[in-house]
């Protein structure tokens, strides 16, 4: 590996027989300086990746003995405007921030959400956030959906971002969610091991599919049942695909209550929900610098606690008649 004075990182990789047929964007994530597949795709699209001296597309499949040359430019200064938006910080030091994101907050600027995002708030809160995520995602190690609340990790420098992204990729960061889902379970615990990719029928949605999919594993445990109508479950992520819990729960016929994309509108009428009932409530990781274990828990938000209290009153009355 070579690092120029300008901050540009250059390196080469020779494709082994075990990686023959692998997509170039997936192959690049094996390198410690490539934190994610989307990061790799940006490099490819910007002609900073060459295979045997030639530019390729992100879906190019490699052959054994080929040489892959990569150039990673220094982080681009962020053009996102800092905004003074309150943040719920659970922990902060010189390397990372653990925060609780509220439902309704978009993580980073995108079409239709130029401001008011978590990134806008972070830029006002901290200086020098890791630039690995690019202009609109400084410091963002992983995301939560707009209407999912709970714990998130933010990297304050490139060292911590690379270390944390590596931990996430190697499935060493433990993320646990609480979800209220439709229906009753026959088994109190289970695992959903089903690949997730873009839906062949509805491109704006994800689905369990064998077409251009990635492996996805979720472990669930029933914590509380409300007749045959609802169940409160704890879900531990082994992988972290887009909409993974929502797609997996839908796949096993227990969609998340209040989910506007994969669920049913009935719960909003019955329970008065204004968001999907999904909360990232536990997080376990290793500190990128000290290597000490860190454990965090985030209480369920008041609006979701009200729904649980309502269900407990409803089903207690039913069982005592």
Secondary structure by P-SEA (a helix, b strand, c coil): cccccccbbbbbbbbccccccccaaaaaacccccccaaaaaaaaaacccccccccccccccccccbbbbbbbcccccccccccccccccccccccbbbbbbccccccccccccccccaaaaaaaccccccccccccccccccccccccbbbbbbbccaaaaaaaaaaaaaccbbbbbbbbccccccccbbbbbcccccccccccccccccccccbbbbbbbbcccccccbbbbbbbbcccccaaaaaaaaaacccccccccccccccccccccccccccccbbbbccccccbbbbbbbcccaaaaaaaaaaaaaaaaaaac
